[in-house]
Amino acid sequence: MEKLWGGRFKKNINKEMEKFISSLSFDKKLVKYDLLGSIAHVQMLGKCKIISKEEENKIVEGLKQILKEVQVNKLEIITREAEDIHSWVENKLKEKIGTVAGKLHIARSRNDQIALDERMYLKEEVLKIQDLLKDLQKSLLITARKNLGVIMPGYTHLQHAQPLLFSHYLMAYFYMFERDKGRMQDLYKRIDVLPLGSAALAGTSFPIDRKYVASQLGFKKISENSLDAVSDRDFILEFLSASAILMMHLSRLGEELVLWSSQEFNFIELDDSFCTGSSIMPQKKNPDAAELIRGKTGRVYGNLINLLTMMKALPLAYNHDMQEDKEPLFDTVSTLENSLFLMSKMIETMHINKRKMEKSIKGDFSTTTELADYLVKKGLSFREAHKLVGGMVIYCLENKKNLEDLTLSELKSFHINFDEKALEILKPQSAVEAKGSFGGTSLKRVKESIRKAKKILKQKL
Ligand code: ARG
């Protein structure tokens, strides 16, 4: 295939070199954006009288035809056919409309073109990811609402700490993902900047109209500095950073699902359709999707470090190193989209083992903070109360008793100020109800938080 830059060369490119520099096997993903960007560019060239109306129409027609053929799979992008997607499009255009195709590249370079394609691609994907985040939040919200009142142990250090409403737990993830959505919304603004018109690095001598191209392609802003515009991959790095945090969140939820579905916990059962079995142990049902989401977090972190390292200390402006930005970007997008979708479905379909959650709190001392607080309200300092209740725990352990089974006279032997109410406080239900502070786990507060979350989901992205 003819090279876009062939004119200056006397010798053909080395075959291995040709394969080494080719990006078509992966940047073909950008074909739609390359074509749409090219159409807008040519329309602008026509409007600014840089090319004739006739030339504009011919090129636009050719590009539209290619777009249609690609979309209906009539035209296949074969890797050995070109160096990259930009060359491929131009070659195909030439096949269709002849040498006038050469006018497509006036006032443009592949350097501003690739930056444009990537921005167009990422704008669409970030919107998709926000929608998927919203779906996941919806699944969490629905599950929280359906299971209102179910009590489970809350942990610190993975040791029973204080009882919680299961719905409170789920809503913690709702708000985590709300921050991820916010990060995506925020970085979207910085993707939404048109680099086209920067040409190779210095701008162009042609009287182009960048604002027109921006409005044709739906970009809110145009880049301020041509050199920066073709050197910049911050918008991808920001996306990869936000994605790394999002995957970290998913990995924590994935880990909880793995733990909770283990025989030891048995808090939930994942739906069969999101599990697999073992080829040797007939009884096995493994939480594969949750494990893989946890596992795939590694590649998303890796993609961020990959790109940060690739960009480090690169002199301005475009360097061929930057071609390496695409695979980590595409890989992150597909990993994120698949993980979000599967997580949402797993949450939606899982079975909650209410009885097991509630049973596991029995005898776990997770209401001792309540007891200490109770004594504080009777006038003790928190330190005194903490020490005294600690003694009660030792007493229970040594006498093989549950805290909640102590009698009033036993309580009174620890402190005279204990009365009937103290017995009530020891119940997990009361401990949960007592946490009425804003953002706390009492039923009233959780209901309030669910109401708010519903409103959040109604907001337009
Ligand atoms: N295939 C290149 C990339 O993806 C496009 C830009 C190439 N520019 C150049 N002067 N070689 O980064």
Residues whose N, C-alpha, C, O or C-beta is under 5 A from the ligand:
A	BS01	LIG	S23 D84 R110 N111 I114 M322 Q323
